[in-house]
Amino acid sequence: VTPRWTSADVPAQDDRVAVVTGANAGIGLEVATVLARRNATVVLACRDIERATSAAAQIRRSAPTAVVETVRLDLADLASVRDAAAQIRIRHPRIDLLIANAGVLLPSQHFSTDGFELQLATNHLGHFALVGLLLDRMTSVPGSRVVGVTSFLQAIGRLRVDDLDRTRRSARLSSYAQSKLAVTTFATELQRRLEEADVPTIALTAHPGSSATDIARHIPRVERALAPLAPVLQQGVGVGALSLLRAAVDPEARGGELYGPRGPFQWRGHPTRVRAPRRSRDREMARRLWGESERRTGVEIRVTTPVA
Ligand SMILES: NC(=O)c1ccc[n+]([C@@H]2O[C@H](COP(=O)([O-])OP(=O)(O)OC[C@H]3O[C@@H](n4cnc5c(N)ncnc54)[C@H](OP(=O)(O)O)[C@@H]3O)[C@@H](O)[C@H]2O)c1
């Protein structure tokens, strides 16, 4: 039996900088806390600066010597993504980890500030832009990683690059699934381009299975209905966060891999390498998604070999 991978397996992170999006709650807060306890400098990139500040205070209580910073980042507003990236660039000439964790599921609002379907905008497009604006701070850093955060629901996702904003009410779950398939498709293509450019940075993905966070806050009826089943259906945040941590720091992890819970249906359990949907490896689709993401965000991602 393979031993369980736990937070005790997270190596020391001294002198490393980790940017975690959506780090004020749920999985992101847990990931940032564990990294801070291992001495990483963590940047909490969150849309509400008060929530970010109180998360930072909470992390400092459990990791008193940690350097914990905050930056305001609203992924559903590309101007905010640009501001956040600019602030991070001023503070950090090198970034080791970019953990694109923030996400939204079935929100009542349909469109982002820039007019895109909100789940696609938050979960994929905002992170695409953030990666593009920070990548050159990573490409000369050995061991640096971009971690995209997907969901087991990506398995039912279909990318329709010509119709990314599907807004019929009945299409909202499929929009979420599409956004999470986009996360993996983008990370897989990014990894190909990093490899082709002979860059030390790797890109990979992780998902937390079914974890007991507030992710269903926008669908209270479903949340209430499922509450009695939660102990069976969901795992604790501590275990859910391990997939992201493993993708971020396990020395054995390789670019292009996906980490998720090892239990049935990848719902619960300690993290292991799992199979991504075959569709996420469709290179033609990945190229189209990349081009459309550049067009919508106005951020072009050029992966170039760092100057020695
Ligand atoms: N929990 C699960 O069972 C599950 C399953 C599969 C995948 N996931 C994925 O895991 C990741 C973490 O989710 P979670 O379960 O920890 O949910 P959560 O507790 O709801 O946390 C989501 C985080 O994303 C942030 N966020 C939402 N919209 C944002 C925006 N426009 N700009 C910046 N930040 C934004 C939230 O900020 P606010 O606090 O300001 O709203 C919060 O910090 C998400 O990508 C989610 O899709 C979760």
Ligand as a Chemical Component Dictionary entry (heavy atoms), coordinates in Angstrom:
data_LIG
# 
_chem_comp.id                   LIG 
_chem_comp.type                 NON-POLYMER 
_chem_comp.pdbx_formal_charge   0 
_chem_comp.three_letter_code    LIG 
# 
loop_
_chem_comp_atom.comp_id 
_chem_comp_atom.atom_id 
_chem_comp_atom.alt_atom_id 
_chem_comp_atom.type_symbol 
_chem_comp_atom.charge 
_chem_comp_atom.model_Cartn_x 
_chem_comp_atom.model_Cartn_y 
_chem_comp_atom.model_Cartn_z 
_chem_comp_atom.pdbx_ordinal 
LIG N1  N1  N 0  -15.048 22.515 -2.282 1  
LIG C1  C1  C 0  -15.198 21.619 -3.214 2  
LIG O1  O1  O 0  -15.834 20.576 -3.031 3  
LIG C2  C2  C 0  -14.568 21.823 -4.563 4  
LIG C3  C3  C 0  -14.688 20.807 -5.504 5  
LIG C4  C4  C 0  -14.073 20.949 -6.745 6  
LIG C5  C5  C 0  -13.313 22.081 -7.027 7  
LIG N2  N2  N 1  -13.231 23.066 -6.087 8  
LIG C6  C6  C 0  -12.411 24.248 -6.425 9  
LIG O2  O2  O 0  -11.516 24.537 -5.372 10 
LIG C7  C7  C 0  -11.215 25.938 -5.360 11 
LIG C8  C8  C 0  -11.394 26.493 -3.953 12 
LIG O3  O3  O 0  -12.765 26.471 -3.634 13 
LIG P1  P1  P 0  -13.309 26.327 -2.145 14 
LIG O4  O4  O 0  -14.020 25.031 -2.078 15 
LIG O5  O5  O -1 -12.241 26.638 -1.163 16 
LIG O6  O6  O 0  -14.443 27.454 -2.170 17 
LIG P2  P2  P 0  -14.659 28.784 -1.286 18 
LIG O7  O7  O 0  -14.526 28.467 0.145  19 
LIG O8  O8  O 0  -15.930 29.328 -1.823 20 
LIG O9  O9  O 0  -13.425 29.706 -1.714 21 
LIG C9  C9  C 0  -13.373 30.285 -2.982 22 
LIG C10 C10 C 0  -12.380 31.427 -2.950 23 
LIG O10 O10 O 0  -12.368 32.030 -4.260 24 
LIG C11 C11 C 0  -12.545 33.420 -4.080 25 
LIG N3  N3  N 0  -13.152 34.085 -5.230 26 
LIG C12 C12 C 0  -14.365 33.892 -5.776 27 
LIG N4  N4  N 0  -14.566 34.769 -6.776 28 
LIG C13 C13 C 0  -13.440 35.528 -6.869 29 
LIG C14 C14 C 0  -13.021 36.608 -7.692 30 
LIG N5  N5  N 0  -13.827 37.124 -8.632 31 
LIG N6  N6  N 0  -11.797 37.130 -7.505 32 
LIG C15 C15 C 0  -10.991 36.655 -6.537 33 
LIG N7  N7  N 0  -11.315 35.661 -5.719 34 
LIG C16 C16 C 0  -12.535 35.099 -5.883 35 
LIG C17 C17 C 0  -13.436 33.549 -2.852 36 
LIG O11 O11 O 0  -13.382 34.863 -2.351 37 
LIG P3  P3  P 0  -14.603 35.476 -1.463 38 
LIG O12 O12 O 0  -14.443 34.884 -0.098 39 
LIG O13 O13 O 0  -14.346 36.932 -1.539 40 
LIG O14 O14 O 0  -15.881 35.038 -2.133 41 
LIG C18 C18 C 0  -12.759 32.523 -1.955 42 
LIG O15 O15 O 0  -11.601 33.055 -1.390 43 
LIG C19 C19 C 0  -12.163 26.571 -6.394 44 
LIG O16 O16 O 0  -11.460 26.762 -7.609 45 
LIG C20 C20 C 0  -13.242 25.517 -6.583 46 
LIG O17 O17 O 0  -13.853 25.593 -7.857 47 
LIG C21 C21 C 0  -13.829 22.960 -4.865 48 
# 
loop_
_chem_comp_bond.comp_id 
_chem_comp_bond.atom_id_1 
_chem_comp_bond.atom_id_2 
_chem_comp_bond.value_order 
_chem_comp_bond.pdbx_ordinal 
LIG N1  C1  SING 1  
LIG C1  O1  DOUB 2  
LIG C1  C2  SING 3  
LIG C2  C3  SING 4  
LIG C2  C21 DOUB 5  
LIG C3  C4  DOUB 6  
LIG C4  C5  SING 7  
LIG C5  N2  DOUB 8  
LIG N2  C6  SING 9  
LIG N2  C21 SING 10 
LIG C6  O2  SING 11 
LIG C6  C20 SING 12 
LIG O2  C7  SING 13 
LIG C7  C8  SING 14 
LIG C7  C19 SING 15 
LIG C8  O3  SING 16 
LIG O3  P1  SING 17 
LIG P1  O4  DOUB 18 
LIG P1  O5  SING 19 
LIG P1  O6  SING 20 
LIG O6  P2  SING 21 
LIG P2  O7  DOUB 22 
LIG P2  O8  SING 23 
LIG P2  O9  SING 24 
LIG O9  C9  SING 25 
LIG C9  C10 SING 26 
LIG C10 O10 SING 27 
LIG C10 C18 SING 28 
LIG O10 C11 SING 29 
LIG C11 N3  SING 30 
LIG C11 C17 SING 31 
LIG N3  C12 SING 32 
LIG N3  C16 SING 33 
LIG C12 N4  DOUB 34 
LIG N4  C13 SING 35 
LIG C13 C14 SING 36 
LIG C13 C16 DOUB 37 
LIG C14 N5  SING 38 
LIG C14 N6  DOUB 39 
LIG N6  C15 SING 40 
LIG C15 N7  DOUB 41 
LIG N7  C16 SING 42 
LIG C17 O11 SING 43 
LIG C17 C18 SING 44 
LIG O11 P3  SING 45 
LIG P3  O12 DOUB 46 
LIG P3  O13 SING 47 
LIG P3  O14 SING 48 
LIG C18 O15 SING 49 
LIG C19 O16 SING 50 
LIG C19 C20 SING 51 
LIG C20 O17 SING 52 
# 
